[in-house]
Amino acid sequence: MPSMAHEILVDLFKNRPVLAAELLAEALRIALPAYVKARLASIDLTEIQPAEYRADAVVVLLDEEDRPVQVIIVEVQLAEDPRKRFSWPAYVAVSRAIHKCPANLLVLAADLAVAAWCAEPIETGAPGFVLSPCVLHPADVPFVTDPGEAARRPELAVLSVMAHGEGEQGAAIAAAVLPAIQELDADRARLYYDLVYNSLNTAARRALEELMKGYEYQSDFAKKYVAQGRTEGLSQGLTQGRTEEAARNLLTVLRVRGFAVPDHIRERILAETDPERLERWLEKAVVAPSLAALIDEPN
């Protein structure tokens, strides 16, 4: 089952298809043909082949006459998966055949190691046919600190705070995106509030809590996963004797979200004795985009 972080990132592109083109052009400096709009296409890239290929999202850029001029296949990759080195060239080739225009592959990677693996050229075996995926690492995501830009492109602003919320500009990005979120439909607004809140560093999150008079999770999925991971003892303040239970709850949330937890991270979680840190990890685990984003913080 795909992790919740995977689904969240895919939904950003589904909510705003042109986001794929914006990231290719602005973050990765990939030249695109002139287009006037973008729409989602079927993610089913199966033709006659017996194998079934489904991308995370497929975006088609259209010209003034509504003709396809570029296909962008969006893939969210949270870990290395050798199977993708066979399916990704098929995605590109089949998309090009279906829409009768050039096709490109945009991969969003969770961390530097995964990004380096995704960016390796894929030798297909056909002379001259080498696929070099366009890979976006969180550091490549633009900083959106202008409220006007956030209002025009709320999904890009949310992606910006997810990528940079732990840094010095996290509070500035959040301040820009929060007014934009208020103008969205209720379901998107609730989800995006949760994403912004959980992407911030501790100081910025506390400032947001003060601004909002005590933050409560807004979206249904966040409430569900917090409820599965929390216990009454956690909400009332954990004692030293209950840290083991809190660690198990954290591992449960990670398992439900689909993360494969390496042994060294599992051991670190089980060895943690600070109840406040365990509670903080548990809160972040609801929408953290990767294990690194959850665990890699100063002691």
C-alpha positions, 0 to 999 in steps of 0.5 A: 500500500502506498504511504500517506506521504506518497499520496499527499504529494500526488494529490498536489499535482492532481489538484493543480496539474500545471504544478508539474510544468512549473517545477520542470521549468522553474526549478529544473530549468527544463525548456517546455513548448508554449502552452496555455493550460494543463489537464490530467490524463489517464494514469493507465499507460497500458496498451497491448502489453500484458503488463499493466503500467500506472504512473502516479500522475500524468499531465498533458500541456495543451496549446491554444487549439487544445492540442497536446504539446507535452506530456509530463509523467509525475512519479513520487519516489520515497525509496529505491525501487529497481522495477522502476528502471524498467517501467519508467521508459515504458511510461515515456514511450507509451505516453508519447504514443497515446498523446502524439507529442513529446513526453518527459518524466518528473520524479520527486525524490524524498532525500539525496540518496534516493534522488541520486538513484533516480537520476541515474541514466537508464540504458534501454538496450536500444542504441541512442535510447537512454532515459535521463529522468528529471529529478526534483529534490526538496532543496530544488523546490522554490521558496514561496514567501510572497502571499500573492504568489501563494494565492495564485499557486497554493499547491506550489506554496504548500510544497515549498513549506513541506520542503523548507519548513524546517529551515530559517524561512519556514515561518515566512513561507507559512505566513505567505501560504496560510491566507491562501489556504483560507480561500480554498474549498474546505477539504483542501484547506483542512489538509493543507493546514495540517501539511503546513503545521507538520512541516514547520520547525518547533519554533515556527509551529509554536508560533502558529499554535499561538496564532491559531489559539492551539492547533488541532488537526483539521483533516480526517486522515490526520485525525485518524492516524493520530488517533491510531498512534496516540494513547491517553497517557501520551495526550496527558504527558508521558512518564518515563515508564511509558516511553516504550509504549509511545515508541510502539505507537510511533512504529504503528503509525509508520507501519500504517502509513506504509514506511519500511523502517530500517533496523537502525531507526527502529532501534533508535526509536525504541531506545529513545527515553525523552517522552517529549521527543517521542510525542513530537515524532509521533505528531510529525509522523502523521504527514512526514514526507520521509523517515529522514524528515521525521527523525533527523533533528537535533538532540 
